[in-house]
Amino acid sequence: MTKLTAAITGVSGYVPDYILTNKELETMVDTNDEWITSRTGIKERHILKGENLGTSYMAVKAVNDLLKKTNTKAEEIDLLICATTTPDMVFPATANLITDEIGAKNAFGYDIQAACSGFIFALATGAQFIETGKYKKVVIVGGDKMSSIIDYTDRATCIIFGDGAGAVMLEPNTEGYGVLDSILKADGSGAAFLHQKAGGSRKPATEETVRNREHYVYQEGTTVFKFAVKGMADVSAEIMERNNLTADDVAWLVPHQANKRIIDATAQRMNVGPEKVMLNIQKYGNTTSGTIPLCLWDYENQLHKGDNLIISAFGGGFTWGALYVKWAYDPK
Ligand code: UT7
């Protein structure tokens, strides 16, 4: 029997209009453009403004554009997986809100929450449904409205995050293109260093949790940084070795955009030059589940059929991992 792989056959993205610059942040907290740029590589990020707009608003924009680009009717989608850490509501799943909004009447959907690794966890999961031959069109969308859980009085976190969403279409392929390998890892002892204290079942919202600012991202940045550098670099090197790929064989590193210094360390460990590294952290910041599809979206016109991509991420949980993807199409 011919082996089926899950090829990425299209990509799209959406970022909201409002741009929060380092200059504007200087008026909000004790920080400066030089510090933010040199420590993170970030210049600006997009913020979703407006009443009652959640992650699904951005995801719907990205998925609708994806359907247009891939000539797909919403009814043809079999499954939509949404990676997000900022769901519209605790339940139902944001994936359900998206499928309803776009009119994907024949699809089922669910969310995956793996913080900044959410998109790669979802992509690896969605690929399995294609590889078994069960489904023909699977949409993976990753997005976060990080501004909804960021404390804009905390200079250590508010400078990093932004809002945005991106989506890819997965379809069966018999010529060896698509998701070829994945290594996914998790270590729950990392929860101590990056989490949201209240709002879950352990500590539901009360006046006190709100007063204590416990509904925002809590991060011990330096510790997370150390784990992220090692985790992302190790797993990226491991997936190359396992697939007998040298740096010359790799066309692109597609790294989660959390900090340019983490990205540089990963590229160095893989021996891959900066010209092969997708980078858009300067304009979007860290959009959590959105970073990787937003990279693919920005660089789509530079990708060619047969390009070997190493996609890697590290995030809260801790969660981390890498995927080996052979790109399935030339620029259109
Ligand atoms: O994507 C999910 C996973 N998350 C990550 O990968 C994030 C990993 N962590 C990081 O990227 C970095 O740790 C940060 C960007 C968050 C912080 O950079 P850092 O180089 O680790 O700085 P630091 O926390 O060690 O702080 C150094 C100094 C401190 O001052 P003192 O104690 O040395 O006087 C901070 O108070 O920089 C100060 N600082 C700032 N100064 C100006 C912290 N934030 C700011 C700021 N502007 N925004």
Boltz pocket constraint, residues with backbone or C-beta under 6 A from the ligand:
constraints:
  - pocket:
      binder: B
      contacts: [[A, 30], [A, 31], [A, 32], [A, 35], [A, 36], [A, 39], [A, 40], [A, 116], [A, 155], [A, 156], [A, 159], [A, 160], [A, 220], [A, 221], [A, 222], [A, 223], [A, 224], [A, 225], [A, 228], [A, 257], [A, 258], [A, 259], [A, 262], [A, 286], [A, 314], [A, 315], [A, 316]]
      max_distance: 6.0
